[in-house]
Amino acid sequence: MKKVAIFLFASLALQNIGAQNFIQAYKNRADMVSQTNITNNLTDFENLGVKTTGSPVNTNTLNWLKNKYISYGYTASQIEEDPFTYTTSGGNSTSSKNLVITKTGTLYPDKYVIICGHFDTIVGPGVSDNGSGTSILLEAARILKDVPTEYSIKFIHFSGEEQGLKGSYHYADEIAYQGSVRNLDIKLVFNIDQVGGQIGNNNTTITCERDTGGMSANNAASNTVTQELAACTSLYSPLQTSISYAYSSDYIPFEAKGYTITGFYEYIKSNNEHTVNDIFTNVDPVYVFNVGKAAVGALQHFAVASTTNNALGTQEAPEQKITETVNIYPNPVKNLLTIEFPKKTEKFNIEISDMTGNTVLHSENQNRIDTTPLINGTYMISVKTERSHVIKKIIIDK
């Protein structure tokens, strides 16, 4: 990805949080992202070398990706190589391939959520740009392999991004469209590019990208899904969010066709892209791990994943909607949080957890909670009674 500048806006995620329920099954799966897998994917990606589009190393990387999906249990019918050819600035013809993996939806098999990132690199091995996005796509595909989703998901690894989005333009122009006819019904395109972060930076925030240019007719829809992406990030990962604009990566060809786009990009720029310094030792693997959690949570939201525990074959407890049956105020809170019930309630449990899921405060049968020991930040509060279980987000701001 070639970002010249980023103009960041204050995050609007918390304004949208009421529109999205916390779903425990989604959090459980987001927590299945493995730091070991992320680290191994990043180091394997580095060891493959410089993945210039059209080169043998580029082909080796595509085959490495294919073998990953086969190891996860994806079948040959789900894995597709998408070849394309383009002419270089020097007049030479170059060929490469995208890799497309399709997971069919249960209710809307012909409507797709695309999650994508490029795997080609220039100059260096490109561990951040874009081994980081590549690693996250692999983890998301592994975790959601047997999880039913209402909408179909396409995991797409694009080549030719560094030469001017060649692979994604081919797919948008010739696969998503056939001539002037829209061939694929795409709910949204979720692009992940350069989320490695520089090791040593305070990598606690991810940029959520929305469409602000190109075709104006799809800007509002992009803004909506980007707010949802930010909200999911807050619900299912420890990361904070910032909203910026989409620029020069593989979602742009889809935007030009009128599709809805969103994406992730590192908040504090590492500035190692397109150099020999884009190597594993300069990347923050914990940051990639946390972005992976956010991506898995958001992808489930966008594709409407099942809330059953498929690994055990059992039904999980029904998800509790965020309602007004319990009044929790003030929010933001400085020191004293009040919990009010519509009916007299004598027995109830309260737990406050940080955004990594760790319980930081527990109380029983007390309507006023002293939050003084907690540092400023965003937390989840769980209120359980014999009749209900309500989960809400609170902010401590002293």
HUTA-V859309 format. One record per residue. SS is DSSP state (A for helix, B for strand, O for the rest). PHI is phi as a letter, one per 30 degrees, with the letter a starting at -180 (none if undefined). Layout:
BEGIN
ss = <SS | SS>
phi = <PHI | PHI>
END
This chain:
BEGIN
ss = <O | O | O | O | O | O | O | O | B | O | O | O | A | A | A | A | A | A | A | O | O | O | O | A | A | A | A | A | A | A | O | O | O | O | A | A | A | A | A | A | A | A | A | A | A | A | A | A | O | O | O | O | O | O | O | A | A | A | A | A | A | A | A | A | A | A | A | A | A | A | A | A | O | O | O | A | A | A | B | B | B | B | B | B | B | B | B | O | O | O | O | O | B | B | B | B | B | B | B | B | B | B | B | O | O | O | O | B | B | B | B | B | B | B | B | B | B | B | O | O | O | O | O | O | O | O | A | A | A | A | A | A | A | A | A | A | A | A | A | A | A | A | A | A | O | O | O | O | B | O | B | B | B | B | B | B | B | B | O | O | O | O | O | O | O | A | A | A | A | A | A | A | A | A | A | A | B | B | O | O | B | B | O | O | B | B | B | B | B | B | B | B | O | O | O | O | O | B | O | O | O | O | O | O | B | B | B | B | B | B | O | O | O | O | O | A | A | A | A | A | A | A | A | A | A | A | A | A | A | A | A | A | A | A | A | A | O | O | O | B | B | B | B | B | B | O | O | O | O | O | O | A | A | A | A | A | O | O | O | O | B | B | B | B | B | B | O | O | O | O | O | O | O | O | O | O | O | O | O | A | A | A | B | O | A | A | A | A | A | A | A | A | A | A | A | A | A | A | A | A | A | A | A | O | B | O | O | B | B | O | O | O | O | B | B | O | O | O | O | O | O | O | O | O | O | B | B | B | B | O | O | O | B | O | O | B | B | B | B | B | B | O | O | O | O | O | O | O | B | B | B | B | B | O | O | O | O | O | B | B | B | B | B | B | O | O | O | B | B | B | O | O | O | O | O | O | B | B | B | B | B | B | B | B | O | O | O | O | B | B | B | B | B | B | B | B | O | O>
phi = <none | c | c | d | a | b | c | c | c | d | d | c | e | d | d | c | d | d | d | b | d | d | c | d | d | d | d | e | d | e | d | d | e | c | d | d | d | e | d | d | d | d | d | d | d | d | d | d | j | d | c | e | e | j | d | e | d | d | d | d | d | d | d | e | d | e | d | d | d | d | d | d | j | d | c | e | d | c | c | b | c | c | d | b | b | b | c | d | d | d | j | d | c | b | c | a | b | d | c | b | c | c | c | d | d | d | c | b | d | c | b | c | c | c | c | b | a | c | c | d | b | b | i | c | d | i | d | d | c | b | d | d | d | d | d | d | e | d | d | d | d | d | d | c | e | c | c | d | b | d | c | d | c | c | c | b | c | c | c | i | d | d | c | j | i | d | d | d | d | e | d | d | d | c | c | d | c | b | i | c | c | d | c | c | d | c | d | a | c | c | c | b | b | h | b | d | i | c | e | j | d | d | d | c | b | c | d | c | c | b | d | b | b | i | d | d | d | c | d | d | d | d | e | d | d | d | d | d | d | d | d | d | e | d | d | c | b | d | d | d | b | b | c | b | c | d | a | h | b | d | d | d | d | d | e | d | c | j | d | d | b | a | a | c | a | e | d | c | d | d | i | c | d | i | b | d | d | d | b | d | d | c | c | c | d | d | d | d | e | d | d | d | d | d | d | d | d | d | d | d | d | d | c | h | d | d | c | c | d | d | d | c | i | b | d | d | e | e | d | c | d | d | b | c | d | b | c | c | a | d | b | d | c | c | b | b | c | c | c | b | c | d | b | e | b | c | c | a | c | b | b | c | b | d | d | c | j | d | d | c | a | b | b | b | h | b | d | b | c | d | c | e | d | d | d | e | l | c | b | c | c | c | c | c | b | d | c | a | b | c | b | b | c | b | b | c | b | d>
END
